[in-house]
């Protein structure tokens, strides 16, 4: 009988590739308020807890999140995941020592996941007990990980299978949201008590994907409402566009804002998200992504038009491209 690994994995780090290093440094250090562990012409690295590195920005042309580190509880959990991947016909390769050092882990194994997002499996992070020099009061990490990813897909069934069959992800709930004339179906999946570590969105009745990047957004959780509002004000003062100003979600009751990153995907910073009680939780469907707020920054008519045309153009072009799935 297969081992149940629910509760034994979490999001551990993110690797971003960009040429816009100065703007990424401004966003992560001066805006979000992370501790800067490394800053040179080729690599930026940031802490938010004892892990040596949680967010790594490498110089490169992708302008995208290219890899997510997935932390596993122990060697038995790693062996179980590697065995599952092998049965599914998904190849795992071991990262080099220099790559592991760059990510702040002892060692890792890489698989190419849905939408060609590299999913990097590790057990042991390298740690640093030195004091954190952050503008933020702190972040929620620990056994539930550093946050979550939201991904748009034209192959949602295969993507769900990947996270459910490899990591025993459980369905938390579902939201229907109408944006710019199209209906989105969004499913939320948890791998531990964090309400969701993966959200998967699909354009209903249209096989298109309007998002250029591998992810639609990445989420971090701060420890206080003042940490949230202060970061919002800092990001806005630094000139970063607010994709969605502060609001509250109906399903996890998280209050958050979404800021546009230099690479074109969004970063959500939130606080006060609920944790799931497995004994009492019931999967629910909601209409609308927000109870209140989360309004886009005030835009001119021209900005709204060009944004909608851009989304439509990307969605139309996606009809002629194949979305990669390992399953």
N, C-alpha and C positions, 0 to 999 in steps of 0.2 A: 504494500500500500504506500502511495506517494506521501511524502512528508508535507504537511501544511505549513507554509512559510509566511502566512499572514502575520503581520506584526514584526517580521524579522528583516524588513528592508525600508529604506527611506532615501529621499533625494539628498545627495551628499555634496556635490559641487556642480558648477556650470562652467563650460569653456566657450568663449565667444571669440570670433575672428573678425577683425575690423582694421581699417586704415585710419579710423577717426579716434586715435588714441587720446588726444587732448580732451575731446568732448566726453569720452567714456570716463576719463579720470575726473573731470568736473562732476559728472553725474554721480558716480559711485562714492567718491570721497567727500565732495563738498555738497552734493545734493542729498543722496540717500544717507550718507553719514557713516560709511564703513571705515574700518582700520586699513590703512594702506601698508601691505607687507612688501611689495616690490613695485617699482615704477621706473622703467627705462624705455628705450626706444622700441623694444620688441615685445615686452611683456608687462602687463599690469596684473597685480594679484592682491586680493582683499580678504581680510578676516572679518568675522562677526562673533566668533567664540573661540574656543581653544584650538579648533582646527587651524592648521597653518594657512590653508587656502580654501575659500568657499567659492569665490568668483575669480576666474582667470580670463583676461582679455589678451589675445595674441594678435600680433600684427599679421594681417592677411586680407585677401580681397573678398571673402565670402559675405561680409556684413550680415552675420547670422550667428545664432547659437548653434555650434557644431557638435557639441558633446555634452552629455549629462552624466555625472558620476553617481552611481547607485550603490549606496552602502548596504552591505549585508552583515547580519549579526555575527556570524562565525564561519569557520571552515566547513562545517556540515551544511550550512545554508548555501554557501558558494558551490559546494559539490552538487547539491540538489539542483540549483539553477543551471549549472553547466550540463548536468545530465538531461534536464528538460530541453535545453537548447539543442543538444545533440539529437534527441529524439524528434525534434521539430525540423531538423535539417538546417539549423542556423549555426554558422561557424563562429567560434570564439577564439580570438587571438590574444596572446599576452603582450601587454605594452612594454616598451623598453624602460630601462632604469631612468634614463633622462626624462622621458615622458611622465613617469610616475613622480619624480622629484618636482617637475613643473606643476603637477596637480596637487602636490602635498599629500601623497599616499605612499604606503610601503610598496605596493604593487597593485596592478589591475589587469582585468581581462576586458577586451572590447568586442562588442557585437554591433553590426549595422542594423539599427532598428527601423521602425516605420518612418517614412519620409527621409530616409538616410541620416537620421539623427543617431550619432554614435552613442550607445549605452555602455558605459564603462563600469564594470563590477569591481568593487573593492571591499576589503574587510577592515584594514587598519589605517586610519588617517595619521599623518604626522601631526604632532600637537605642539603648541607654544603656550607656556604658562605666563608669558610676559603680559603686562597690562595692555588693555585695549585703548587706543587713542581714537575715539569715535565722536562724531557730533551726535549720533543716535544714542539714546539711553540703553539700548540693547535689542536683541532679536530672539525670537522663539526658535530653538533648534532641537538639540537633544535627540531622543530616540525617534521622534517624528520627522526629523530631517529639517532642511533649511527652507522649504517652501514647496511650490507646485509649478507645473507646466500646463498651459492650455494650448491645444493643437487643433488646427482645422484639417479635415481629411475628406477625400473622395472615396476612401476605403475604410469607413468606420468599423465595420464588422471585423476586418482583419486586424485593425489597430486594437480594438477591444480584446480580441483573442490573445494578442501578444502580451498585454499587461495582465490579463486574467490567467492565462495558462502558464506564463513564466513566473509571475510574482504573486499569484493568488489574490489579485485585486478584487475588491468587492464594490458593487454598484451602490453609491450613496444616494443619488437622486438625479433628477432630470429637469431641465429648464427649456421652455420654448420662448424665443426672443425674436421679434421682428426688427430688423435693422436695414435701413436704406432700401426698402422695398422687397427684401427677401426674408424668409423665415429660417432661423437657425434652430436646430435641435442640438442641445448640449447635454452630454452625460458626464457625471462626476464619479471618479473611482478612487477609493482609498486603499492603501496597503498597510495602514496602521491607524491609530486613533485620529490622526489628522483627517479632517473631513474629506479632503481630496488631495492626492498628489499628482493626479493626471485628470484633465478635463478634455473631452473629445467633442468637437463641434462639427456638424455637417450642415450644408445648405440643403434644406428640405426640397425634394422633388427636382433638384437641379444638380447634375454631377459636376459641379465646379468648385474651385477653391480660390477665393479672392486674395489670399494671404501669400506674399512672396516668400517669406521666411519659413523655416521648419516649425517654428512655434508662433502662436499669436501673442502670448505673453508669458512672462516668468513672474512668480510671486515670492515675496519675502514678508515675514510677519515681525513687526516691532512690538515692544513690550508695553507700550502705553499710548494713550490718545495724544499726549503732547508730542511723543516721538513721531506720530503720524502727521499731525498738523504742522509741526516745525519743518519736517522734511518736505511737505507739500509747498510751504512758503519758500524754502531754500531753492527747490527745483524751479519754481516759477520765476524767482528772482534771477536765476542763472540763465533764463531764457529757454528752458525746455518746454515743449508743447505738452499740455495736458490732454491726453486722449479722453480721459473721463475724470472730472473733478470728484471730490470726496462724496461717497455715498455708501449705502449698506445693501448687501446681498440678502435675499430671502431665505436661502437654504442653510448657509453656514453662519449667517448673521455677522459676517465680517464687515467692518467699516474700512474703506480703502480708497486709494486713488490710483490712476493709471497714467504713467508718464511715458512719452515717446522716447525711446532710446536712440542713440546716434546711428544704430544699425537698422532701424525701421520697425522692429517689433516693440511691444509695450512691456514695461515693468510695472507690476502692481505692488504697492506697499500697503499692507493692511495691519489691523490689530483686532484682538478680541474675537477671533474665530473659534467657534465651538469645536469640541472634541466629541467623537462618536462613542456612545455607550452601546456596545454590541448587543447587550441583553434587551435594550428597549428601542433600538433604532428601527424605523420603518421607512422604506424608500418612498419618496413623494415626488410628484411632478408639480412644477411651478410655472406660471405664466409671467414672464418678465425677469430680467437679470437683476433688477434693483427694486428695493422697497422705496427708496428715496435717493435723490442725488445721482451721482455718476453721469452728470451731464457733460457733453463735450465742451471744451473751452470755446468761448464765443468766437464764431468764425464769420468772415465775410461771405456773401453769396458765392463769390468766385472761388473761395477756398472750399466751400461745401461742394460746388459743382465739380471742381477738379479732383477732390477726394473720391466722390462717387464714381466719376468717370474712370479714375485709376483703379478702383476696386472692381468695376465692371470689366475693364480691359484685362486685368489679371485673371479674373474668373473666366472670361471668354477664352483666353490663351490656354488656361489650364485644361480645357476640354480636349486639346490636341496633344497633351503630354501625359505620360504614364506615371502615376504616383507609385513610388517604390514601396513594396511591402515584403518583409522576409517570410511571410506565411502565404 
